[in-house]
Amino acid sequence: MKKLLALSSVLALGLALSACETTMHDGMKKDMAKKEMAKPAGKPVGITGSMMDVSFKDASGASHTISRNQDNSATVNEHYVKTSRPCPPFCIQPMTLAPGVDTIGEVEVLHYIKQMHSGEPVIVQDSRTPDWHERVHIPGTVNISFKTLSTSHGADPIGIAEIMTEQFGVVEEEGILKYSNAKTLVLYCNGMWCGQSPAAIKTLLKLGYPAHKIKWYRGGMQSWTNLGLTTSK
């Protein structure tokens, strides 16, 4: 009889504990649900406090808007997830390439894109090879590969002169290039480990292009995509 009473007590205790655990589990689920509901929705993502989306029409009349990805859980573009590329050739570039050449950031690039598509004498130039430009690039920018400006990469001197006079606003007089009306050039490539825009800038300087009319976006596509800014293909 004592054994039966003891067994009954154990069973009753077990049932009570089980009921208690169920109640606690249900309570925890409710708390978690409340916390989930209390989470703020994705907060809007601007560019800066005073500068939001940038809209413009390109030379073909197509409309573009550059903004930031509004998904707060967005991650880095797959083309730019690697951290350790072999050097050379993918060596970290210095902050300053040459005296007089300004190193700029994303907001400045946006400013120059707006100027370019407003008819100002500015070219925002993707200095990468055409295959990279077709893969992903900053909207509204012009692809002029660093290779087309360098004889060491197979460029024809006549072809270089044509780019200078037909696209960059340089005037040729009796075989001499005049830069008084040259456009402001803003160059970029794949990022701070990419040597393509630096190579283009060094070539332009050798050809006599005024340093103060050259701007370098060092962060390039690496920084642009890391910030969730709009890209084109």
Rosetta blueprint (number, residue, H / E / L):
1 M L
2 K H
3 K H
4 L H
5 L H
6 A H
7 L H
8 S H
9 S H
10 V H
11 L H
12 A H
13 L H
14 G H
15 L H
16 A H
17 L H
18 S H
19 A H
20 C H
21 E H
22 T H
23 T H
24 M H
25 H H
26 D H
27 G H
28 M H
29 K H
30 K H
31 D H
32 M H
33 A H
34 K H
35 K H
36 E H
37 M H
38 A H
39 K L
40 P L
41 A L
42 G L
43 K L
44 P L
45 V L
46 G L
47 I L
48 T L
49 G L
50 S L
51 M L
52 M L
53 D L
54 V E
55 S E
56 F E
57 K E
58 D L
59 A L
60 S L
61 G L
62 A L
63 S E
64 H E
65 T E
66 I E
67 S L
68 R E
69 N L
70 Q L
71 D L
72 N L
73 S L
74 A L
75 T L
76 V L
77 N L
78 E H
79 H H
80 Y H
81 V L
82 K L
83 T L
84 S L
85 R L
86 P L
87 C L
88 P L
89 P L
90 F L
91 C L
92 I L
93 Q L
94 P L
95 M L
96 T L
97 L L
98 A L
99 P L
100 G L
101 V L
102 D E
103 T E
104 I E
105 G L
106 E H
107 V H
108 E H
109 V H
110 L H
111 H H
112 Y H
113 I H
114 K H
115 Q H
116 M H
117 H L
118 S L
119 G L
120 E L
121 P L
122 V E
123 I E
124 V E
125 Q E
126 D E
127 S L
128 R L
129 T L
130 P H
131 D H
132 W H
133 H H
134 E H
135 R H
136 V L
137 H E
138 I L
139 P L
140 G L
141 T L
142 V E
143 N E
144 I L
145 S L
146 F H
147 K H
148 T H
149 L H
150 S L
151 T H
152 S H
153 H H
154 G L
155 A L
156 D L
157 P H
158 I H
159 G H
160 I H
161 A H
162 E H
163 I H
164 M H
165 T H
166 E H
167 Q L
168 F L
169 G L
170 V L
171 V E
172 E E
173 E E
174 E L
175 G L
176 I E
177 L E
178 K E
179 Y L
180 S L
181 N L
182 A L
183 K L
184 T E
185 L E
186 V E
187 L E
188 Y E
189 C L
190 N L
191 G L
192 M L
193 W L
194 C L
195 G L
196 Q H
197 S H
198 P H
199 A H
200 A H
201 I H
202 K H
203 T H
204 L H
205 L H
206 K H
207 L L
208 G L
209 Y L
210 P L
211 A H
212 H H
213 K H
214 I E
215 K E
216 W E
217 Y E
218 R L
219 G L
220 G H
221 M H
222 Q H
223 S H
224 W H
225 T H
226 N H
227 L L
228 G L
229 L E
230 T L
231 T L
232 S E
233 K L
